[in-house]
Amino acid sequence: MSTSLGLPASGSASVSDTPIRPRRVAFDWADTPVHWIPGDAPTTHLINVLHLLLPAGEKWFVQVYKEALPFITDEKLREDVRGFMGQESVHSYSHAAVLDHLRAQGIETRGYTRRLEWFFFDFLGDKPYMPMPKHEWLRVRLSIIAAIEHFTALLGKWVLEAEALDAVGADPMMLDLLRWHGAEEVEHRSVAFDLYQHLGGPMRYARRVEAMAFTAPILLGLWQIGASYLMRNDPTIPDTRYRLRDMARASAEGVAPSYWMLVKAIPRYLVPSYHPEGEASTQAAIDYLATSPAALEAERRAAERRGRLSA
């Protein structure tokens, strides 16, 4: 079956058995200290980079997927994509609220986030930066999202298992945000890949390789640049330099993911038979979401709304 843009749908579709649905969580940052990992500004800011990267990136995901929705011919995959879009929208505004908290603590973030918005919405916007048909440009962006989601699933798995963060007394509200988000990244880890496989066309494997070659160095570079940016803009610390050895020390202590964890995952993605289902445990994500204070409160409010509507 073909669409008006010439996007042939493949036989590949959703493999997920778990309904993908957004949870309308809310967080209160009034009692969260500026260095929410006590006494460790470098690691706090290394992880804080996610709050800078994700709002623009996830809004961009939703924009691209709105373009792709009309061309999805598999009903279950279309349902998963809509659920993915809902989850990513909530992720975006939840992390954006942390930026307000950082600015209230005197840490300016807009210089960095403006560059990210240019990257996603201008450089990777709806007009290709190189001559190509509109449907091919959509495929390029879908391939980039699939590559990014490979890394977000790994980070989600990491934070769900990062008991060292609890041991060092990390702020419970921030941990819940990160683990709720990480659990949903694990929960929907196959959606972006399945959508790309569905609409990727005859060059989909070659473009998957190209997308990872493009995405990995940019993502890792943006992370390092973001940590350095936050350290330089933190008025509460005397030494504002960020060093690679800070990340090496934090990952050795188990309080931060490592570049090596992400780099060694790249070859797995390049195996032709790769699928994200093998990267993490859906049950581990569901188990956390069943105990997350923010997710439970979101469920309670949703149940109240349903009760009022049915009354």
N, C-alpha and C positions, 0 to 999 in steps of 0.2 A: 504493500500500500504506500502511495506517495502523497505528499502534501503539495500545496501550491508553490512552496518554495523549493520543492525538489528534495525534501528530507525523507529518504526511505526509512521506514521503521524496520528494524531487524527483528528476529525472533526472540532476542534477549529482552527480558522484562524483570520486574521485581522478584527478588527471592525472599523478601522479608515476610515473616509470619507475625510480626509485632505491629499493631496499629501505631502510626506515627502521628502524634497529636501534640499541640502546644500546651504548656502549662503556664498560666498567667501569674508568674511569681512576682514578688515584690521584696525589696531589701531596704533596711534602714541602716545608713552608714554613720549615724550620729556618734556612736561609741567606738567606731573603728579607728585605730591610731594610724598615723601617716605611714609608719613602718609596721605593717601588720604581722610581719615575721619579726618578733622582738629582737632588737639589737642587730638586725641584718638588713641594712638599707640596700646593698647590691642585689640580694636575692629577691627582696620585696619588689624592687623595680624591674628586675628581669621578668618576673611573672606579671607585674603591672603592664608590661608591654602589650599583653593580650587585650587589656581594656582599650588601648589605642588602636590596635590592628582590627579588632573584631567589629566595632560598630559600622565602619565604612565597608569592610569586606563582606559582612553578612547582608547589609542592605543591597550591595551589588549582586550577591547571589540571588536574592529575591527578584531583582530587576531582570536578570538574565533568564531566570526560570519563568517569569511571566511571558517572555518572548517564546520560550520553548513549549509551554503548556498546550497550545493549539495543535502541536504536531505529535503529541503522545497518543499512540493508538492502543495502548494497553491500559485498561481501566484501573487495575490494582496499582500499577506504576504511577498513573496520574494521581490517584489518592495519596500515595506515599509522597509524591512531589509536593502536593498541597500541604500535607502535614509538615514536611521539611521546611517549606516556606514559612509556615506559622511558627515553628520552633526557632528558625533563624531570626525572624522579626523580633521575637521576645528576647533572644540572646543579644541582639543589637542594642535595644533600648536599655536592657539591664546593665550592660557594660558601659554604655554612654553615661548612665547615672553615676558610675564610679569616677568618671572624668570630672563631673561637677564636684565630687568629694575631694579629688586631688587638687583642683583649682582652689577650693576653699581652704586647703592646707598650704597654699602658696606655690603649688607646683603647676606651672603653665604647660598645657598640652597642645594648644591649637597650632603652633608652628609645625609640629609633626603631623597632626591629623589632617591639616590642610593639604599636605603633600600626598597623604594616602588617598584623600578624596580625589585629587587630580589623577592619581595612578589608576584608581578603579573606574571613575565615572567619566574621565576624559580619555586617557590612554587606552583603557579597556572598555570604553563606553559602547554605545550602539553603532558608532561609525568606525569602521576598521581603519587602523593606522597604516595599512598596506592595501594595495588594490586586490580585492577578492569579492566574490558574490556574498550577499547578505547571509545566505544560509551557511556558507563556509565559515564566516566570521562567528556565527552563533556556535557552530561546532568547536571552533578554537576556544571560545570562552567556556563552553561546557567541559572541555577537556582540562582546562586550567582549574575549574572548580573541583573536578574529580581528583586532581592531584593534590589540591589544598586539603580536601576532606580526608585523604590518606593520612596526612599529618595530624589533623584535628582529632581523628579517631585514636591515634597513638597517644596524643596528649591527654585525651579523655581517659583512656585506660591508665595512664601514668598517675593522674591526680586521684583517681578512685583508689589506687593502691598505695598512695604516698603517706604511709603512717608516720613518717618522720615529721611531717608538717604538724600533726597533732602533738607529737612528743616535744617539739620546741615551743609549743604554746601559740601557734598561729591563730589569728582572729577567727572565731567560729563563724561569724557572718560571711567573711570573705571565703572561708573554706567551703561553706554551703553553696555560695554562688559558683565557685569553680567546679565543685563536684556535681552540682545539679547540671551545669552546662556540660561538663565532661560526660556525664551519664547520657545526656541526650545526644551528644556527638557519637557515642558508642551505639546508642539505640538506632540512629539513622545513618550509620556509617556506610551502608551499601547504596543509599538512594542516589547520590551523585554519580557513582560509578555505573549503576544500572541505567540511569538516564542517558549517560554518555554512550554506553554500549547500544542502547536502543536507537539513538539518533546519530551516532558517530559516522555512519557511512562506510564505504569501502576502505578508507584510509584510517580507520579508527585506531588500529594498533600503532601505526607510525605516528599519528598525532598524539597518542597517549605518551609515547616516548618523548616527543618534542615538548609536550606540556610539562612533563616532569623536569626536563633539562632547563626549562624556563623558570618553573616555579620554585624548585628547591633552593637555588642560590639566592633568589630574590627574597624568599620567605626567611631564610636563615640570616641574610644580611639585614633585612628590616628589623628582625628581632634584636640583633646586636646593636644596630644604630638606635633603636628605641630605648634600650637599656641605658646607653650612653647619654641619650637626650634627657631621660628622666633624672639621671644622677646629676647632670649639669644644672638642671632646673629645680633641684631640691634645695631650698634655702636652709634646711635644718641640719645639714651634715657638713663637716669641714672639708672632707676629701671627696670631691665630686667626680673623680675618675672612675670609669668602669673598665675592668680588665678581664680578659678571657679566663685568667686564673680564678676570678671570682665565680664564674660559672662552673669551672672544673671542681672547685672546692664545694660548691653548693650541691652539684650532682653527686659527688662522692659521699656527701652527708645525707643524700636522699631527699633534700628539700627543694630541688629543682630538677627538671628534665635535662638531659645532656644533648649536645649537638650529635654526639656519636650515636645515641639511640635513634635519632631521626635519620642520620646519614645512612646507617646500616639497614634501615627499612626501605631505602630507595630501590635496591636490586629486587626486592620482593615484588614491588609494584611493576617492574619491567618484565617479569615472567609472563609470557603470553596467556597462561591459564590463571593468572592472579584473579582473586576476588576478595573484597574486604571482609566477608563474613568470618574469615579465619583470623582476623587481626585482634579481636577482643571478645569479651563475653557479654552477650545481651542480658543474661541473667544477672550478672554483677551490676549492670546499669539499672535494671528493674529493682534489684534489692536496695540500691542506694536511694532511688526515687521513692521507695516505699517508706523511707525513714527521714528523708530530707525535710527539715522544718519549712523551708520555702515552698517545696512541692506539696507538702501536706496542707499548708495554709491555702495554697492555690486551689487544691481539690475541695477544701471546705467552702471557699467562696463560690466556686463553680456549682457546687451542690445547692448552696443557698439560692443562687440565681435560677437554677432549674426549678427549685421549689416554688419560687415566686411566679415563674412563668406558667407553671402547671396549676397554680392555685385559682 
